[in-house]
Structure formats: C-alpha cells, structure tokens
Amino acid sequence: MREFVRFRAATLLLSLGAAGCGSGGSASTNAYDTAPPEAVVAATDPTTIVPASTTTVVAAPVTISLAFAGDVLIHSQVWKAATVNAGGSGFDFTPMFARVKPLIESVDLAICHLEVPLVAPGEKPTTNPLYSAPTEIAFAIKDAGFDRCSTASNHTFDKGAKGIKATLDEFDSLGLGYAGMARTPDEIEPKVFDVKGINVTHLSYTYGFNGISAPNDEAWRSARIDPERILADAKRARDQGANVVIVSMHWGRETRTDLSEFQVTNADAITKSGLIDLVIGHHAHVVQQVEKINGVWTVFGLGNLISYLPTTKAFSANTQDGIIATTNITLNPDGTVIVEKPRVHPIWVDKKNGVVVRPVISDMADPSVPTAIKADLEVSLQRTRSVVGDFVVIDP
C-alpha cells in the first residue's frame, strides 16, 4: 500500500530562516550559499545528469524501486579475508556480497554508505582509529549492484585530502555516484540525476569528524548535519528540477538501538519543510527503528552492511545485524510524489565463514545453509524484529 502523497507547489518552498538547528548540530562554513545555481555537473554519476532548472513532467505515473544499505566499515579482519579470497595476494571482496547481490541488483537505484576513505596510491590500508580501505572494496560495491554511496561520516577526514581524492578518483573510474565528500567546492553541491525519468537528488551529512579538522581548513570537503544547511541544499536541488530528494544522515549513538535527541530533533527539523522525501540513517552500527516523521519515512539506522566489530561488552552481537531497506517512489503527472512504506530485509555478517553478508530470511530457507548458521540467523532475526517489527519482509 502506498503510504503518503505530498503535492509540492512553489508555495511549499518555505523560508529557510525558520529552520532551527537540532541539539548537537553545528553551523556549516561550506560554500553552499555562494556556488552558482548552474553548477549541476556530476560526471561521477552513472545516471544521466539533469541540466539546471529542468522540470520533469510525466504523462503517466513513473515508479522507481530503491534499496539502501548501511555502513561499509572495513576492519583489518575484513581485508585479510578478502586477501584469502584473492588467493593470498591482493583483495577480493566480491564473494562477501554475493548472497545479497540479487536483491541489490533488482532495484533501479541502490545506495550504500561507505564509512571510511579508500587508501591513497602507494600506501597500505589502515584500521581503527584512522581508517583507509583497499580500493578493491569500491569494485565490490559496484559489482554487488550499488549505483552510488553516501560518504559523509565521522571518518571522512581520517586520511585528509589524499584519502578523499583516492576515494572519489576510484568511484569515478568505476562510474559510481557519491555524495558527502568533495575534491572541489563544486563537488559538495547538490546534483540532480535521472532515474527512469524521475529527477533525483541524494544528499549526505554527518554529525562530526571525530574532532579532526577539515584538510587545509577546507570545510567544503564534507557536510555536517545542520537543518538550515540541509534545507538550503534541498531547495537548491528543487530549483534545479529535482522531483525527489533523499537525505543520508550519519548520526545516532554507537551500539544503541534507541534514538538520540540529536536524531529526533534533526529529523523533525528537516522533514517538516516539505522539501525532503526520504531520510536514511547510519553510524550506530546496530539496527534502529523506522518511523514516519512529519509524513516522511525515516529509516533511522540501517546497521552495518559489512564490518568486523569485536563481540565484546562494547560491541555486542547485534553489531553483526543489519538491514537493506527497499521502497518504491512514484511521480504522478500532477506532481504528487508517493513513497511506499519501506520493506526491511534483515542481513547478518557471518564472521566465521569468510565475512559473508547473509540475507537472513532467504538463507534460513536455503537447504544448503548449515543448521548451525541458521540458528545464528534466527537469533539475529529476532533481534532485528524487536527493533523494526512488521517492517521485516517475511518471504525470502
């Protein structure tokens, strides 16, 4: 069932000055308010870039399917398993995503969250506290069926400007889209791209950078969560012809399934504007709830797509749980936009068998999956259901 309809006329573009900053938000010094409105160039996107001020008019309803996955957090145990996959030399992450690849490939637009920068040429990957992942993870992301990633996180500045450049250079070479990191001031600006005739903008923000300053004091290289900034970006995207605006938020308290005041306050501030169609969250490393805030579906926490967090007091077993959230978005000829109720596909990182991302429901029904693994999947499913309830898709 389609859950809500909103008509977006010109009168809906509210004054941005009324938007407050939520608890913990910081005012951005990025150059979003000075870049020219015609800056709608994003050669990084595999989709068609829409010229500035283009407005989509459809003769019949157009529907696109979407999927969203959580943190790609590459610990040393993950890249060591990838070296085993590669026969002892190099890195091959593709087998880790093979079991969820059919779901990701089945949609029109699939978005992941790359939490860490990629390793710069001539350097070796690093892990906690300052991360840099092998560039081969980007190939695996593309191979799994993802079209783009959000990249604004608390680890964005871990390797400075060279880490950002390495990440985006690799994404460019693969034709992967992105939002949240920038090599130039223009790259952080909102971009509009076409998906099956619907103009889409994807924006990415983080609560902070672990106290690390922006490289060379170039604050435009990423974007903090700040409602005024987010709404300014969303309005600019609308002015450039976006029919749909999706916002990725790196927020929440690590290992906590309950929502923080920062999440609730900022979700309310950006969704009541009428400028945002869908909010997607990550960072907590555990699954968080799905709610409709001011009529806007908000997936607060997707958990991890892949990681190797230790199962200790600090990081309990539910850090192996995650979800892939899917939905459909329809644009009607009269300008209404319909976002369907999200569907939750539970996943689980199997750390004992090659660091494989397992689709919980389908692997529980697969006769080739060992009984011991199915027992772990059942426990994981119960944990996920306890948080997101009937959003879970039952059929494999």
Beta strands, then each sheet from edge to edge (+ up, - down):
strand 1: 2-6
strand 2: 48-49
strand 3: 62-72
strand 4: 109-114
strand 5: 148-150
strand 6: 177-179
strand 7: 193-195
strand 8: 198-206
strand 9: 244-250
strand 10: 278-282
strand 11: 290-293
strand 12: 296-299
strand 13: 304-306
strand 14: 321-331
strand 15: 337-340
strand 16: 343-350
strand 17: 356-359
sheet 1: 1+ 15- 14+ 3- 4- 5- 6-
sheet 2: 1+ 15- 14+ 16- 17+
sheet 3: 1+ 15- 14+ 3- 13-
sheet 4: 2+ 7- 8+ 9+ 10+ 12+ 11-
end
